[in-house]
Amino acid sequence: MLNFADALLEHNQNHRAYPVIHFFHNNNKEHTIILQIARLNEAVYIFEKCLKPAYSIPQQELSSIKTALDNYVKVIKDVSNINIKNSPPSIPDLNMLKEKNMLRPNFSGIEFSEAIQQNRLVFLTLVEKDGWQWKNISQ
């Protein structure tokens, strides 16, 4: 995970140095950076809040990637002039994880903090602005 954090921090720096990067589009879902970053954001939340510790990632590694994701959102807000969506994206479908008994025993559902929800709104905005739909995050 630390390699992801380092790569994302480098991408953030490139966004600041070359804001035009924000306007590049890739038609291939598997290579579109915004879909990958939005997926990573959702995955980090699931690792941290939903999964049993045996299936999760050490907190130190999650913390590094969360910092990089927060920094990415800040950079996007600083270098672009986007209108952030008001309606949050759909919550992740955790049924497969539930069927495999990977969720925490006391898990009662997803509850996003205000900060996490704000980041998700930015990612939803970026995903849709790039011509994709939020459902592409879970595919």
Secondary structure, DSSP 8 states (H G I E B T S, - for coil): -HHHHHHHHHHHHHHHH-GGGGG---S-GGG-HHHHHHHHHHHHHHHHHTB-GGGS--HHHHHHHHHHHHHHHHHHHHH------SS-------HHHHHTT-B-TT-------HHHHHHHHHHHHHHHHTT--GGGG--
